[in-house]
Each structure stands twice: as C-alpha cells, then as structure tokens.
Amino acid sequence: MKILVAGATGAVGRILLPKLIHAGHEVIGITQSESKKAIIENTGAKALIADVFDRESIRSALEESQPEVVIHQLTSLSNRNFSDNTRIRKDGTQNLVDAAISVGIKRIIAQSISWAYEPGEKPATEEESLHVVAEEPRKSTIDGILALENAVSKIPQNVILRYGMFYGPGTWYERNGFMAKQIHQRQVPATEGVTSFLHVEDAAEAALLALQWPSGPVNIVDDEPARGSDWLPVLAQALGAPTPETISNSNAWERGASNRKARQEYGWKPLYPTWRTGFSTSLADENNSMLD
C-alpha cells in the first residue's frame, strides 16, 4: 500500500518507517523541519515538508502523495510541551483528518493513550468509557484525546491505538531521558498508582499490523500493569540510580489497561512482554548501540 506517516521522525515513527518499507509498502513521511528530511529518506521513504497546523500545507501534502492509508503518530512530548501536544491532538488531528477526507482516504491508524479511561479498580478494557468528567490538570489531556479519537472516527476505517507509557530509545525513560534523570535525583516517588508500559518497538509493530485490523480502539500495552512501588525500583536498579522513596498515594484513574483484545483477538505479541525484563534489556540495547 501507499502509506503516509505523520510523526515520521518521532520515537515510534523512526522505528515504524523501516518496518513499513521492509513489508513492501510505499511510504511517505512528513516533517515540518527541512533538517529532518534526511532521517526519513535514509529509511527509504519519501520525505515531504508539511505543517500539521497549516490546513493548506497538510492538504497539499496529501494531494501530492495520494496515499491509501494515513498513520498518525504526531506528538510534541520530547520537550514536555503538554499544551502543544494537546494542540496537536485537537487542531493537528482535525487538519489531518479533513485533508484525508478531502482526497478520499478511507483508512487511518492513530496514536492514542491507554491511561485516559475513567477510574476503576481493574485494568481498563476497550469497552469502558474514557474519563470525560476529568478535572484539571488531567482534563486537558483527556480533552485532547477525545478530540483526536472523535476526529479520527470520521474516516470509515479507523484503528485507534491506545498505547501504554512508552519506554525505549527516544522516550523519557531512555538512559538520558527526562524521567531517568529525575529518578537518579530521587525526584520520582514510588506510589500505588498502576501504569501499563510499552516499548516503542512494540508500538511500531502494532501500527504495522493495524493495517489489517478492524476499526475501533485497541489497547497496546505490555502484559503486566504495575504499581509504581513495583516497577520504579526495578527501573532505578537498571539505571544504576538510588532506591526511590515510597509513598502510599495514588489516583483512581491510575489503573493500567488490559491487552487481551490485541493479544487474543488480533494476534499481537509484544517483543517486550513485561517491564520486569524490558527495562534492563532496553537499556542494555541502548548501550550496545552507543558502542556500535
């Protein structure tokens, strides 16, 4: 297929492009930065300059490339710019969807999150509602996700990938990432809140496989939702960081998510099935890449 990837130079996009090329697809990656074109072109994909906040720019990119499928992996998280990330989810997604509809695209795959569900006692499933009555500061994130998923649903075939918390290269949890630095400084307490993690390699593989999946949301998370009091000491040890402080508080929405649908119905199998081994394996892979 001919596939356009928005967010082609992000943590997931950089891994996804070669996967798509290897699978035999014709791939176009968009970036708003001339300096990042080479990142896309080095994978064998075609690079186009387009600004997702500029309606005419993004429409022109889709008119020029005429893809059969759009994969939406756009975020603005590397600098922890949450307001800009919400703007991407709202305005950027709407512009991308409008452009896709205008050129007759029938299928879209979009990145969402698995911690947007309403509070509950067990890991969330796709049948449960998102947390539409959330209060600030969580409300801004939920509003962005609701806008994104509503916009994407306007395209007839839409797969919404509700990803877990990313770790791996290009994320906050890589060896020199934001969270890793905070953990070294003992600025992150281990709480009872539950998180579902996901390695970016598994996120990219799910986006590739989703080309054949039915429409609707699907949780893409590892096999083991975990309390902070369980996962944070393991990550700290893998980083060579001090033992974190433990506190008892948590938020009712910190419940993790179930990957049963992705695993049992769609046949997705994570390469990193649990953070217990995934953290240390990923960090070791980073070290080996640096040596290479």
Disulfide bonds with the S-S distance in Angstrom:
none
